[in-house]
Each structure stands twice: as structure tokens, then as C-alpha cells.
Amino acid sequence: MIDNKDRIEFTREMKRSYKILFPNMADIHFRILHKVFINYGYDIEMLTNTDQRVIDEGLKYVHNDTCYPALLTIGQLLSALKSGKYDVNRTAVMMTQTGGGCRASNYIHLLRKALKNSGMGQVPVISVNVAGLEKNSGFKITLPLLRRAIAALAYGDLLMLLNNQVKPYELRKGESDENTARWIDFVSDKFAQGRAYSQREIKSYFKSIVESYAAIEVKRTPKVKVGIVGEIYVKYAALGNNNLEEFLASEDCEVMVPGLLGFVFYCLINNINDIELYGGSRIKRAVLRLLLKYLTRFETYLIEAVEAEGSFIAPSRVTELMKLAEPVIGIGCKMGEGWLLPAEIIELIDHGFENVICAQPFGCLPNHIVGKGMIRKIRSLRPNANIVPIDYDPGATKVNQENRIKLMLSVAREKLSKETISGAFC
């Protein structure tokens, strides 16, 4: 493994001449974030390569006992670098680093080792983190950049939420996706102008976004409602979950996926709790509390905009999620997705999405504990829950995964049919 003292720093000079590649995860959110980084002078590209070579490269250079998301993200980057499309002597790669107990904190080191072993050790690896784990003179998370990034996540959450609630019922197929694309371009252009993240603008644009989806003509027919939870990468990334949302759409389901802001809240709250319980920097705690307060404003604006229109389901506040988790798991459980995962399952059930898929990546023990391990307890609290854990790894076939989901859907359709018949006679 490459020692940190031997790492290749991404310098100011590199910022002017290097292209930066980063793996995709949450498509809507990352398309906006992509533009944010471009606006700050970075020549950056979000990867969309999802063929078999991604998995092959991951298996070749990442130990097969390592979690599946690490294998996929590193494989995606290596596959792109080997494609011949990029000058490897003028290309850097970028990946997030949480700093928590999850193996995600080690992805950076695994990636450097893979690059060295594949003969591309000269490629700089940029760690995107706010914990000060690694620093690069050519890449900095400044306060203005952070504000835009947070706003991008909030806009992404709202667009994903509304798109998922309209798309299954739209009369003109593709209209909801077209509306989403228009708003991604609009918000990105406003960010380039230094706008769209002030309190007044956010409230105004959130209201306009909600109204634009409400204006799409729909036909509300009874459909099976399915929620998706799990490890953060396989929950959102089509590469990680074998295009799960697309499959559910082909099965005529309405899908609900909790937003990314919830995970950011989860990380902040855990860090604050650690300092309060075990000690730490008072300055850091004060900064984290300010950031938490700042995030809460976005949460409030989003929920208020959705609730004001009246025809969409709004997400729960993070304080409500913590209360939902308490009967199932301790708030001190913070490895992987920790207390957030069971809280999101219960939230989905309470919002009418009682059919829940828990995406479990191979090699992620915390996720199996807080996900699959909590199902029995959740079912005792919510007897109407129809939960199925699905494992995702290089050896799991898509057919077997989809067959397991189809069994869950058959139970859901039978119940929906009975409820529809019962409602017709009421």
C-alpha cells in the first residue's frame, strides 16, 4: 500500500492543466455538483462507463473481500483511465472520504494501490472531505464552494423526490425526466452566476420546481409502491444496484428513495454526539452545529415547498427520523448507515411505501447488521412491512436478484388488488 508521504499531491499547477475524473453515484445530484466544480475552474468529468470492464478491473486490482462499492468505483476509474480516452499524465481522479469507521475511509488508499499496481502511480488521487484528512494545494473545499454543494444536494433531493412521484403516472412519457433535466440546467446556470443559494432564491425556486411537477398531467392509478434503502452507494448508483429503479419502473411500480441530505445530517449529528460524549475540539463542535443549523434551513424550505402544494409526499425531518429509529436501534449506532437505515425503512412504511428493498453490498458488515439485522424488529413494530434484503456483489446474478424482488412484488400486488376491490365496495 502507498504511504501517505509518497502520495502525489494535486497542485495549483495541475488545476490549470489536468482533467479530473470522478465516479457517478446519485445521478441527479451529481449532475448539478459536476457543474458546480466546473464553475470553480476545475476541468472535471463524471464517469458514465458501466460495462463489464468496470467489474473486471475492480476484481483485478481490489481484493475480493473488500466491499462491492469500493470494487465498482475503483474499477470504474481504472477502466476509464485504460480506455485511451485520457492522457494519464494529465489526469487526476477524485473520490469522497468520510473519515468514519466504514471502509469508505480507506477507498483512497485502495485506489492509490490499484493505480500503482496497474502502472499508473503518477495519477494524483484527490480526497474530497471536510474532516481535514488530506489536503491538496490545487483542490480546496472553500466556504462558497461548500454552500453551493449543499444547495446542489438540496435541489437534487427535491428533483429526485418529485420526479419519482410523477414519472409513474405521467400521461406523456418522458415529460417528468425532461422537466428534471431543465431544472438541472437552470440551477447549474444560476450557480455559475453566483445565485440560487440565498434564502430568498431557494424558497422561490423550490416553489417553482414543485409547481412545475404539479403541472404535469398525470393519471393516478393504483400502483405498487416500493421504497429503496441500503448502503449509500448501492442505494443510489444504477451501476451498484443493476439499474434497480429502471427495473421497478418496468414492473409498473412507484419508487421512493430517501434523499442525500439525510445522510449528511446523519454524519453531522454523529460527529457532534462524539464530541459531546467523548470530548474534542469545542471549535469543531461549534462549526458542526452552525453547519447543522444551515442544513436545517434547506430541509425546512424543501418540506414547506412540497407540503404547500399539497399533492406530493414530503420527506420527514431528521429529528423525526431519529425518533423513528429509537425503538429499533440506538442513536449511538453509527457504523455504515447506522441508525439512519432502519429509520428510513420505517419512514417509507409510514408514507405508504410498505414494500421496501434493502440493498446490501457484499463486504459491508455494518450495513447487514443495521439493515437485514433490523428487519425482524421493524416487522414487529410495522406488521404491514414487506421488506426484502437484496445482496449485490460480483458473483450475484441480476436474474436471481430480480426474481427475489418479483416475489416481493407478487405479495404486494395481491394485497393491492384486495385493497382496490375493498375500496370499490366502500
C-alpha positions in Angstrom: 0.0 0.0 0.0 1.2 3.5 -0.8 2.2 5.5 2.3 0.7 9.0 2.6 4.1 10.6 2.5 4.6 9.1 -1.0 1.2 10.3 -2.4 1.1 12.5 -5.4 -0.3 15.9 -4.5 -2.8 17.7 -6.8 -1.1 21.1 -7.1 -2.2 24.5 -8.2 -0.4 24.0 -11.5 -2.3 20.7 -12.1 -5.6 22.5 -11.6 -4.8 24.5 -14.8 -3.8 21.6 -17.0 -5.3 18.3 -15.5 -8.6 16.7 -16.1 -10.3 15.2 -13.0 -12.4 12.1 -13.2 -14.9 11.1 -10.6 -17.4 8.1 -10.3 -21.1 8.7 -10.5 -23.4 7.8 -7.7 -26.7 9.8 -7.4 -27.3 10.9 -11.0 -29.4 14.0 -10.5 -27.4 15.3 -7.6 -24.0 14.7 -9.2 -25.0 16.3 -12.5 -25.6 19.5 -10.5 -22.4 19.1 -8.4 -20.5 18.4 -11.6 -21.4 21.9 -12.9 -20.5 23.5 -9.5 -16.9 22.2 -9.7 -16.7 23.3 -13.4 -17.8 26.8 -12.3 -14.9 26.8 -9.8 -12.3 26.3 -12.6 -11.9 22.5 -12.4 -11.8 20.5 -15.7 -13.9 17.7 -14.3 -15.8 14.8 -15.8 -18.4 12.5 -14.2 -17.9 8.9 -15.5 -20.7 7.0 -17.1 -18.9 3.9 -18.1 -20.8 0.9 -16.7 -19.8 -2.1 -18.9 -18.3 -5.4 -17.7 -14.8 -4.0 -17.8 -15.6 -1.9 -14.8 -16.2 -5.0 -12.7 -13.3 -6.8 -14.3 -10.9 -4.0 -13.4 -12.2 -3.8 -9.9 -11.8 -7.6 -9.4 -8.3 -7.4 -10.8 -6.9 -4.7 -8.5 -9.2 -4.7 -5.4 -9.2 -7.7 -3.0 -12.5 -9.5 -3.5 -13.1 -9.4 0.3 -13.4 -5.7 0.1 -16.9 -4.1 -0.1 -18.6 -4.1 -3.5 -18.9 -0.3 -3.8 -15.1 0.0 -3.5 -14.6 -2.5 -6.2 -17.1 -0.7 -8.5 -15.8 2.9 -8.0 -12.2 1.9 -8.3 -12.9 -0.3 -11.3 -14.8 2.5 -13.0 -11.9 4.9 -12.6 -9.3 2.3 -13.8 -11.4 1.3 -16.7 -11.7 4.9 -17.8 -8.0 5.6 -17.5 -7.2 2.5 -19.5 -9.7 3.4 -22.3 -7.2 5.5 -24.2 -9.6 8.5 -24.0 -7.5 10.3 -21.4 -3.8 11.3 -21.1 -2.9 9.5 -17.8 0.0 12.0 -17.3 -2.5 14.9 -17.3 -5.4 13.2 -15.5 -6.3 13.1 -11.8 -9.1 11.1 -10.1 -11.3 12.2 -7.2 -13.2 10.3 -4.5 -15.1 11.2 -1.3 -13.7 10.2 2.0 -15.9 10.1 5.1 -13.4 9.6 7.9 -15.8 7.3 9.7 -15.4 3.7 10.7 -16.6 2.4 7.4 -14.1 1.0 4.8 -15.1 4.0 2.7 -12.4 5.9 4.6 -9.9 3.5 3.0 -11.1 3.8 -0.6 -8.4 6.5 -1.3 -5.6 4.2 -0.2 -7.1 1.2 -2.1 -7.3 3.4 -5.2 -3.7 4.5 -4.9 -2.5 0.9 -4.5 -4.6 -0.1 -7.6 -3.2 2.7 -9.7 0.4 1.8 -8.7 -0.2 -1.9 -9.4 -1.6 -1.1 -12.8 1.3 1.1 -13.8 -0.4 4.5 -13.3 1.0 5.5 -9.9 1.6 9.0 -11.3 -2.1 9.8 -11.3 -3.0 12.1 -8.4 -5.9 11.0 -6.2 -7.9 13.8 -4.7 -9.7 13.1 -1.4 -13.0 15.1 -1.1 -13.6 15.5 2.6 -14.4 18.2 5.1 -12.6 16.5 8.0 -9.1 17.6 7.0 -8.0 14.0 6.3 -5.9 15.0 3.2 -5.1 18.4 1.7 -4.2 19.4 -1.9 -3.0 22.9 -2.8 -4.8 22.6 -6.1 -8.2 21.5 -4.7 -9.8 23.1 -1.7 -13.3 23.0 -0.2 -13.9 26.7 0.3 -16.9 28.1 2.1 -18.5 29.4 -1.2 -18.0 26.1 -2.8 -19.4 24.2 0.2 -22.5 26.5 0.2 -23.2 25.7 -3.4 -22.5 22.0 -2.9 -25.1 21.8 0.0 -27.6 23.7 -2.2 -26.9 21.3 -5.0 -27.7 18.3 -2.8 -31.0 20.1 -1.6 -32.0 20.8 -5.2 -31.1 17.2 -6.1 -33.2 15.8 -3.3 -36.2 17.9 -4.4 -35.9 17.0 -8.1 -35.5 13.3 -7.3 -38.4 13.2 -4.9 -40.8 14.9 -7.3 -39.6 13.1 -10.4 -40.2 9.7 -8.6 -43.7 10.7 -7.6 -44.8 12.0 -11.0 -43.0 9.7 -13.5 -45.0 6.6 -13.0 -48.3 8.4 -13.6 -47.4 10.9 -16.4 -49.6 10.8 -19.5 -46.9 11.9 -21.8 -44.0 9.6 -21.2 -40.7 11.3 -20.6 -42.2 14.6 -19.5 -41.0 14.3 -15.9 -37.5 13.5 -16.9 -37.4 16.4 -19.4 -38.6 18.7 -16.6 -35.9 17.4 -14.3 -33.2 18.0 -17.0 -34.4 21.5 -17.5 -34.2 22.3 -13.8 -30.7 20.8 -13.6 -29.5 23.1 -16.3 -31.4 26.1 -14.8 -29.9 25.6 -11.3 -26.4 25.0 -12.7 -26.6 28.2 -14.8 -27.7 30.2 -11.7 -24.8 28.8 -9.7 -22.4 30.0 -12.4 -23.9 33.5 -11.9 -23.4 33.2 -8.1 -27.1 32.8 -7.5 -29.7 30.2 -6.5 -28.5 29.5 -2.9 -29.6 32.6 -1.0 -32.6 32.1 1.4 -34.9 34.2 -0.9 -33.9 32.4 -4.1 -34.1 28.9 -2.7 -37.6 29.5 -1.4 -38.7 30.9 -4.7 -37.0 28.3 -6.9 -38.2 25.4 -4.7 -41.8 26.7 -5.0 -41.4 27.0 -8.8 -39.9 23.5 -9.1 -42.8 21.9 -7.1 -45.3 23.8 -9.3 -43.7 22.6 -12.5 -44.1 19.0 -11.5 -47.6 19.6 -10.3 -48.4 21.0 -13.7 -47.5 17.7 -15.5 -50.7 15.9 -16.5 -51.0 12.6 -14.7 -53.4 9.7 -14.2 -53.3 8.4 -10.7 -54.0 4.7 -11.0 -53.3 2.2 -8.1 -49.6 1.1 -8.2 -47.3 -0.9 -6.0 -45.2 1.5 -4.0 -41.6 0.4 -3.4 -39.0 2.1 -1.2 -35.3 1.7 -1.6 -32.8 1.9 1.3 -29.4 0.4 2.0 -25.7 1.3 1.8 -25.4 4.7 0.3 -23.7 3.7 -3.0 -25.8 0.8 -4.0 -28.9 2.6 -2.9 -28.4 5.4 -5.5 -26.0 4.1 -8.1 -27.5 2.2 -11.0 -24.1 0.6 -11.5 -24.2 -0.7 -7.9 -27.8 -2.0 -7.9 -28.1 -3.3 -11.5 -30.4 -0.5 -12.6 -32.9 -1.2 -9.8 -35.1 1.8 -10.3 -35.3 1.1 -14.0 -36.4 -2.5 -13.3 -39.0 -1.4 -10.8 -40.4 1.1 -13.4 -40.7 -1.8 -15.9 -42.7 -3.6 -13.2 -45.1 -0.6 -13.1 -44.1 0.5 -9.6 -43.8 3.9 -7.9 -40.4 4.2 -6.3 -39.3 6.3 -3.3 -35.6 6.8 -2.5 -34.7 8.9 0.6 -32.6 12.0 -0.1 -28.9 12.5 0.2 -29.3 15.4 2.7 -30.5 12.8 5.3 -27.1 11.1 5.1 -25.3 14.4 5.5 -27.4 15.2 8.6 -26.6 11.7 9.9 -22.8 12.3 9.6 -23.0 15.7 11.2 -25.1 14.6 14.1 -22.8 11.6 14.8 -19.8 13.9 14.9 -21.4 16.3 17.2 -22.5 13.4 19.5 -19.0 12.0 19.6 -17.5 15.3 20.8 -20.2 15.8 23.4 -19.8 12.2 24.7 -16.1 11.6 24.4 -14.6 15.1 24.3 -13.0 17.0 21.5 -12.5 20.4 20.0 -15.0 23.0 21.1 -14.3 25.0 17.9 -15.1 21.9 15.8 -18.3 21.3 17.7 -19.3 24.9 17.2 -18.6 24.7 13.5 -20.5 21.5 13.1 -23.5 23.0 15.0 -23.5 26.0 12.7 -23.4 23.7 9.6 -26.2 21.6 11.1 -28.3 24.8 11.6 -27.5 25.8 8.0 -28.6 22.4 6.6 -31.8 22.6 8.6 -32.8 25.7 6.7 -32.7 23.8 3.4 -34.6 20.9 5.0 -37.3 23.3 6.1 -37.5 25.1 2.8 -37.8 21.8 0.9 -40.5 20.3 3.2 -42.5 23.6 3.3 -42.5 23.9 -0.5 -43.7 20.3 -1.0 -46.3 20.5 1.7 -47.7 23.8 0.5 -48.6 22.4 -2.9 -50.5 19.5 -1.3 -50.3 16.7 -3.9 -46.9 15.3 -3.0 -45.4 13.4 -0.1 -42.8 15.4 1.8 -39.8 13.8 3.5 -39.6 13.7 7.3 -37.3 16.0 9.2 -34.1 14.4 10.6 -35.4 14.9 14.2 -38.4 12.8 13.3 -36.2 10.1 11.7 -34.2 9.9 15.0 -37.4 9.3 16.9 -38.4 6.6 14.4 -35.1 4.8 14.9 -35.1 4.9 18.8 -37.5 1.9 19.3 -35.3 -0.2 16.9 -31.7 0.8 17.4 -29.6 3.1 19.5 -28.6 6.5 18.1 -25.1 5.6 19.0 -25.0 3.0 16.3 -23.1 4.9 13.6 -21.1 2.5 11.6 -22.1 2.3 7.9 -25.6 3.8 7.6 -26.2 3.2 11.3 -29.4 4.3 12.9 -30.4 6.1 9.6 -31.1 3.0 7.7 -33.8 1.5 9.9 -35.3 5.0 10.4 -35.6 5.4 6.6 -37.3 2.0 6.4 -39.9 3.0 9.0 -40.4 6.4 7.3 -41.1 4.8 4.0 -43.6 2.4 5.5 -45.4 5.2 7.3 -45.6 7.2 4.0 -47.3 4.2 2.3 -44.2 2.6 0.8 -44.5 -0.6 2.8 -42.7 -2.6 0.2 -39.0 -1.9 0.9 -35.9 -3.2 -0.8 -32.8 -3.1 1.4 -29.7 -3.1 -0.9 -26.9 -4.9 0.8 -23.4 -4.8 -0.7 -21.0 -7.7 -0.3 -18.3 -6.9 2.3 -20.3 -4.3 4.2 -20.9 -5.9 7.6 -22.3 -2.7 9.3 -25.0 -2.5 6.6 -26.0 -6.1 7.0 -26.4 -5.5 10.8 -28.3 -2.2 10.6 -30.3 -3.3 7.6 -31.0 -7.0 7.4 -30.4 -7.4 11.1 -33.2 -4.9 12.0 -35.9 -6.3 9.7 -37.5 -8.6 12.3 -37.8 -5.8 14.9 -39.2 -3.4 12.3 -41.8 -6.0 11.3 -42.9 -6.4 14.9 -43.5 -2.6 15.0 -44.9 -2.3 11.5 -46.8 -5.6 10.7 -47.7 -4.3 7.2 -44.0 -4.2 6.3 -43.0 -6.2 3.2 -39.2 -6.0 3.3 -36.7 -7.9 1.2 -32.9 -7.6 1.5 -31.0 -8.0 -1.8 -27.3 -8.7 -1.9 -25.2 -7.0 -4.6 -21.7 -8.4 -5.4 -19.7 -9.5 -8.4 -21.0 -13.1 -8.1 -24.7 -12.3 -7.7 -26.7 -12.6 -10.9 -29.1 -10.0 -12.0 -31.7 -12.7 -12.7 -31.6 -14.0 -9.1 -31.8 -10.5 -7.7 -34.8 -9.6 -9.9 -36.6 -12.9 -9.1 -36.3 -12.2 -5.4 -37.8 -8.7 -6.0 -40.6 -10.2 -8.1 -41.6 -12.5 -5.2 -41.9 -9.4 -3.0 -43.9 -7.6 -5.7 -46.3 -10.6 -6.2 -47.2 -10.3 -2.5 -47.6 -6.5 -2.8 -49.8 -6.8 -5.9 -52.0 -9.4 -4.2 -52.5 -7.0 -1.3 -53.1 -4.0 -3.6 -55.7 -6.0 -5.6 -57.6 -6.8 -2.4 -57.4 -3.2 -1.2 -58.7 -1.9 -4.6 -61.6 -4.3 -4.6 -62.4 -3.5 -1.0 -62.3 0.2 -1.7 -64.6 -0.2 -4.7 -67.3 -1.6 -2.4 -66.9 1.0 0.3 
